[in-house]
Amino acid sequence: MAILIDRDTRVVIQGITGAAGAFHATQCIAYGTRVVAGCTPGRGGETFTAAGPTGDAVAVPVFDTVAEAVAATGADTACVFVPALAAADAILEAADAGCRLVVAITEGIPVADMLRVRRALEGGPTRLLGPNCPGVITPGQSKVGIMPGHVHRPGRVGVVSRSGTLTYEVVGQLTALGIGQSTAVGIGGDPVGGLDFVDL
């Protein structure tokens, strides 16, 4: 049973034109994730291109705002690759645009900023994963984050971890034993974050 994401998840990458955003967006698209939009203020109208799982080029439109991206593409999940001092606002922008899940990869977001984010999201429909997390993957369907897709295999065991590299280690050992994963989630290790072990 997959949680959070599946093959129908429609992803907008915030910061898709930056080095980290571009690299990991390319990896997500190659895995088969439905990356339907990118967002970088001032870069709206551009196109980000990467190879899909079959090697065919996938063209991803870039928008100035997440609201524009959601309206044009139906994106329901945001992945944040925005510098730390702007990341809290990026998370809130995605929530305001109607994204049901925000995956904040960015590390080093000030604690005071995250307290503001937690307060703003409390009781609302948007769920936050992270910050400072590797993201989430439903093997064989979708990955939103920075984890290496090749160590995962579809199955029935859920994995939840605070550490990114330990997540990969556990998943790698499960896969080596022929035990597949339903969804693997890295929640991140920052003092103030979103979804925790109990939530998941």
Rosetta blueprint (number, residue, H / E / L):
1 M L
2 A L
3 I L
4 L L
5 I L
6 D L
7 R L
8 D L
9 T L
10 R E
11 V E
12 V E
13 I E
14 Q E
15 G L
16 I L
17 T L
18 G L
19 A H
20 A H
21 G H
22 A H
23 F H
24 H H
25 A H
26 T H
27 Q H
28 C H
29 I H
30 A H
31 Y H
32 G L
33 T L
34 R E
35 V E
36 V E
37 A E
38 G E
39 C E
40 T L
41 P L
42 G L
43 R L
44 G L
45 G L
46 E L
47 T E
48 F E
49 T E
50 A E
51 A E
52 G L
53 P L
54 T L
55 G L
56 D L
57 A E
58 V E
59 A E
60 V E
61 P E
62 V E
63 F E
64 D L
65 T L
66 V H
67 A H
68 E H
69 A H
70 V H
71 A H
72 A H
73 T H
74 G L
75 A L
76 D L
77 T E
78 A E
79 C E
80 V E
81 F L
82 V L
83 P L
84 A H
85 L H
86 A H
87 A H
88 A H
89 D H
90 A H
91 I H
92 L H
93 E H
94 A H
95 A H
96 D H
97 A L
98 G L
99 C L
100 R L
101 L E
102 V E
103 V E
104 A E
105 I L
106 T L
107 E L
108 G L
109 I L
110 P L
111 V H
112 A H
113 D H
114 M H
115 L H
116 R H
117 V H
118 R H
119 R H
120 A H
121 L H
122 E L
123 G L
124 G L
125 P L
126 T L
127 R E
128 L E
129 L E
130 G L
131 P L
132 N L
133 C L
134 P L
135 G E
136 V E
137 I E
138 T E
139 P L
140 G L
141 Q L
142 S E
143 K E
144 V E
145 G E
146 I L
147 M L
148 P L
149 G H
150 H H
151 V H
152 H L
153 R L
154 P E
155 G E
156 R E
157 V E
158 G E
159 V E
160 V E
161 S E
162 R L
163 S L
164 G H
165 T H
166 L H
167 T H
168 Y H
169 E H
170 V H
171 V H
172 G H
173 Q H
174 L H
175 T H
176 A H
177 L L
178 G L
179 I L
180 G L
181 Q E
182 S E
183 T E
184 A E
185 V E
186 G E
187 I L
188 G L
189 G L
190 D L
191 P L
192 V L
193 G L
194 G L
195 L L
196 D L
197 F L
198 V L
199 D L
200 L L
